[in-house]
Amino acid sequence: MGSLLDAIEKLTTEIKAADGRVLDLIETRYPEALNLQQVAGVGPLISLAFILTIGDQASW
């Protein structure tokens, strides 16, 4: 049981670090993702994924 709790703790730490990297990317390189987060249910990860999938707006 202890090893399971250790694994959960390690994964929780890794998820928090990944969340921080997503927020840093939005703040520094993709601020347009903040606009998408105004839609209910759209958070940092989904907004960044959408921006990265769509790519450069000028190409549209």
N, C-alpha and C positions, 0 to 999 in steps of 0.2 A: 504493500500500500504506500509506503514511503517513497518508493521510486516513481510511482504514478504521480504523487503530489509534486515531486521534484520536476518531473517532465512538464506538468501543468504550469508550474512556476516559471520554468525556462521558456516555454512557449508564450506565456503571457508577457514576459519581458521582451521577447523578440517581436511580438505583435505591436507592443507599445513603441518600440524603436522604429518599426516599419511605418506606423501611423505618423510618427514624428517626421520621418523622411518625406512622406506624402505632403504633410503640411508645409515643410520647408520648400519643396518643389513648387507648390502653389504660390507661396509667398514670393519666391525669388524668380521663377521662370514662367509660371502660368497663372497670373493673377485673374485672367478671364474665367477661370474655374470658380472663382468666388461668386460670379453672377449666376452661375447654374445652381449654386447651393441655396439660392433664394426660393427654389422650387421645393415644395414639401416632399420629404423623402430622399432628397439628393444631398449626399454628404460629400466630404472631401474625396474619398476614393472614387466614387461614381463620377463626380464632376471631372476629376483629373483623367480618368479612363476615357471619358467622352472626348475631352479636348485632345488627348493624344491619339485617339482613333480618327477623329475628324481631320486633324492636321492643320496646316496653315489655311486660315480663312481666305486669304488673298487668292488661293488657287481655285476657289469656287467662283 
